[in-house]
Amino acid sequence: MRVTQPARFAIRWTGVVTWLLLIWVSVALIPGAAAQPDRVVAIGDIHGAVGQFRLLLETAGLTDSSQRWTTVKCVG
């Protein structure tokens, strides 16, 4: 029996879709993988600018005026 070109394409496409579906399902089953944060705050190297860094943390709502962490929803 001879396999035609469209049939080969369909077989190849089915394999690709199957693998993508398996990857999607395996990632979806990881606990917390689908959870998205409310916001992301990224801070680079401060190079001795401690005062500005503290102000930045306070402005972002990550610390209070006493330099204490104000949230538990931070990921390091």
C-alpha positions in Angstrom: 0.0 0.0 0.0 1.4 3.4 -1.0 1.1 6.3 1.4 0.3 9.6 -0.4 1.9 13.0 0.4 -1.2 14.4 2.2 -1.3 11.3 4.3 2.4 11.7 5.3 1.7 15.3 6.2 -1.3 14.3 8.3 0.7 11.6 10.2 3.5 14.0 10.9 1.1 16.8 12.0 -0.7 14.4 14.3 2.6 13.5 16.0 3.5 17.1 16.5 0.1 17.9 18.0 0.3 14.9 20.2 3.7 16.0 21.7 2.5 19.6 22.2 -0.6 18.3 23.9 1.5 16.1 26.2 3.8 18.9 27.1 0.9 21.3 27.7 -0.8 18.8 30.0 2.3 18.0 32.0 3.1 21.7 32.6 -0.5 22.4 33.5 -0.4 19.7 36.2 2.6 21.3 37.9 1.3 22.9 41.1 1.5 26.6 41.0 2.7 26.7 37.3 -0.4 28.6 36.2 -0.5 31.0 39.1 0.4 34.5 37.9 1.6 37.3 40.3 -0.3 40.5 40.7 2.8 42.4 39.8 6.6 42.0 39.3 9.2 44.2 40.9 12.7 43.7 39.5 15.7 45.4 41.1 19.2 45.3 39.8 22.6 45.9 41.5 22.3 49.0 43.8 26.1 49.9 43.8 26.1 51.6 47.2 22.9 53.6 46.7 21.4 52.2 49.9 19.3 55.3 50.7 17.7 55.3 47.2 17.3 51.5 47.4 15.4 51.8 50.6 13.2 54.5 49.2 12.5 52.3 46.1 11.5 49.4 48.3 9.2 51.6 50.4 7.7 53.3 47.2 7.0 49.8 45.7 5.3 48.9 49.0 7.7 46.1 49.8 8.9 47.7 53.1 7.5 50.2 55.6 9.2 53.3 56.9 11.0 51.1 59.5 12.5 49.0 56.7 10.4 45.9 57.6 9.0 43.7 54.9 5.3 44.5 54.4 4.3 41.5 52.2 4.5 37.8 52.1 3.8 37.6 48.4 7.4 38.2 47.3 9.4 35.6 45.3 13.1 35.9 45.5 
